[in-house]
Amino acid sequence: MSDAFVTVDKEFTVDFYDVDSMQVVWHGNYVKYMEVGRCALLDKIGFGYKVMKENGYEFPVVDLKLKYVRPLEFGEKCMIRSMLTEYESCIKIKYEIYNSKGEIANKCESTQMAVKMETKQSQMECPEIFIKKVEALLGK
């Protein structure tokens, strides 16, 4: 995707506890897959949740968008592509979830906003340490 600053792909398998009685992934579990992709992306940047906390910040999700294209089924080997599209004012990530045939199953987006843990105040910009880590990956 052309507007992505950082991209990471993460494989996963659809487990039994993720499916409904029709053996397809229950719609709410796509949010869990987004979290798997988001953690992989943040780890690549070097700013996973542990590092966030060590630096005094939380990043709660403030917006989610999901578009269901086709179902994932029990036992499928799937892949989620996570793409960082905003990193200065918030963390915005677009996701594409692919089934075992390489077909798109879901398109999603999440937005997270920085909150200073000490004061519980929302920040209008991401912490400088996060911005610097992204820009180091980008060679800026």
C-alpha positions as CSV (number, residue, x, y, z in Angstrom):
1,M,0.0,0.0,0.0
2,S,1.5,3.3,-1.1
3,D,0.6,5.3,2.0
4,A,2.3,3.0,4.5
5,F,5.4,4.1,6.3
6,V,6.1,0.7,7.9
7,T,4.6,-2.7,6.9
8,V,4.8,-6.2,8.5
9,D,3.3,-9.5,7.6
10,K,2.4,-12.0,10.3
11,E,1.0,-15.5,9.8
12,F,-1.5,-17.2,12.0
13,T,-3.7,-20.2,12.1
14,V,-7.5,-20.1,12.7
15,D,-7.9,-22.0,16.0
16,F,-11.0,-24.0,17.0
17,Y,-11.9,-21.5,19.7
18,D,-12.1,-18.7,17.1
19,V,-14.9,-20.2,15.1
20,D,-18.6,-20.4,15.5
21,S,-20.9,-23.4,15.0
22,M,-20.6,-23.0,11.2
23,Q,-16.8,-23.4,11.5
24,V,-16.1,-19.9,10.3
25,V,-14.3,-17.2,12.4
26,W,-16.8,-15.3,14.6
27,H,-16.8,-11.7,13.5
28,G,-15.5,-10.3,16.8
29,N,-12.3,-12.4,16.6
30,Y,-11.0,-10.3,13.7
31,V,-10.2,-7.6,16.3
32,K,-8.0,-10.2,18.0
33,Y,-6.2,-10.8,14.7
34,M,-5.7,-7.0,14.3
35,E,-4.0,-7.0,17.7
36,V,-1.7,-9.8,16.6
37,G,-0.7,-7.7,13.6
38,R,-0.5,-4.5,15.6
39,C,1.9,-6.1,18.1
40,A,4.1,-7.4,15.3
41,L,4.2,-3.9,13.7
42,L,5.0,-2.2,17.0
43,D,7.7,-4.7,17.8
44,K,9.3,-4.0,14.4
45,I,9.3,-0.3,15.2
46,G,10.8,-1.1,18.7
47,F,7.9,0.4,20.6
48,G,5.8,-2.5,21.8
49,Y,3.4,-2.2,24.8
50,K,6.2,-2.8,27.4
51,V,8.3,0.0,25.9
52,M,5.3,2.3,25.8
53,K,4.7,1.6,29.5
54,E,8.4,2.1,30.4
55,N,8.2,5.5,28.7
56,G,5.0,6.5,30.6
57,Y,2.4,6.2,27.8
58,E,-0.7,4.1,27.0
59,F,-2.2,4.0,23.5
60,P,-5.8,3.0,23.8
61,V,-7.7,2.2,20.7
62,V,-10.1,5.1,19.9
63,D,-11.4,3.9,16.5
64,L,-11.9,0.6,14.7
65,K,-13.1,-0.1,11.2
66,L,-13.7,-3.5,9.7
67,K,-14.9,-4.6,6.3
68,Y,-15.7,-8.3,6.0
69,V,-15.0,-9.6,2.5
70,R,-15.0,-13.4,2.9
71,P,-14.9,-15.8,5.9
72,L,-11.9,-17.5,7.4
73,E,-12.4,-21.1,8.4
74,F,-11.1,-23.4,11.1
75,G,-7.6,-24.7,10.5
76,E,-6.7,-22.2,7.8
77,K,-3.2,-20.8,7.6
78,C,-3.8,-17.0,7.2
79,M,-1.8,-13.8,7.1
80,I,-2.3,-10.3,8.4
81,R,-0.5,-7.4,6.8
82,S,-0.3,-4.4,9.1
83,M,0.6,-1.0,7.6
84,L,1.5,2.1,9.7
85,T,-0.2,5.0,7.9
86,E,0.1,7.8,10.6
87,Y,2.6,8.1,13.4
88,E,2.9,11.8,14.4
89,S,-0.6,12.7,15.8
90,C,-1.7,9.2,16.5
91,I,-1.0,5.6,15.6
92,K,-3.1,4.7,12.6
93,I,-2.7,1.2,11.1
94,K,-4.4,-0.4,8.1
95,Y,-4.7,-4.1,8.0
96,E,-5.4,-6.7,5.3
97,I,-6.2,-10.2,6.4
98,Y,-5.7,-13.0,3.8
99,N,-7.0,-16.5,3.7
100,S,-5.0,-19.6,2.9
101,K,-5.5,-19.0,-0.8
102,G,-4.1,-15.5,-0.6
103,E,-7.5,-13.9,-1.1
104,I,-8.5,-10.9,1.0
105,A,-10.8,-11.8,3.8
106,N,-11.0,-8.6,5.8
107,K,-9.8,-4.9,5.5
108,C,-9.5,-3.1,8.8
109,E,-8.1,0.0,10.4
110,S,-7.4,1.0,13.9
111,T,-6.5,4.4,15.5
112,Q,-4.7,4.7,18.9
113,M,-4.1,7.9,20.7
114,A,-1.3,8.6,23.2
115,V,-2.2,9.0,26.8
116,K,0.3,10.1,29.4
117,M,0.0,7.6,32.2
118,E,1.0,9.9,35.0
119,T,-1.7,12.5,34.2
120,K,-4.2,10.4,32.2
121,Q,-4.3,13.2,29.7
122,S,-4.7,12.5,26.0
123,Q,-1.8,13.8,23.9
124,M,-2.4,15.6,20.6
125,E,0.9,14.2,19.3
126,C,2.7,10.9,19.7
127,P,5.7,10.9,22.1
128,E,9.0,12.0,20.5
129,I,10.6,8.6,21.2
130,F,8.0,6.9,19.1
131,I,8.3,9.3,16.2
132,K,12.1,9.0,16.3
133,K,11.9,5.2,16.2
134,V,9.6,5.3,13.2
135,E,11.8,7.8,11.4
136,A,14.9,5.7,12.2
137,L,13.3,2.9,10.3
138,L,12.5,5.2,7.5
139,G,16.1,6.5,7.3
140,K,15.1,10.1,8.2
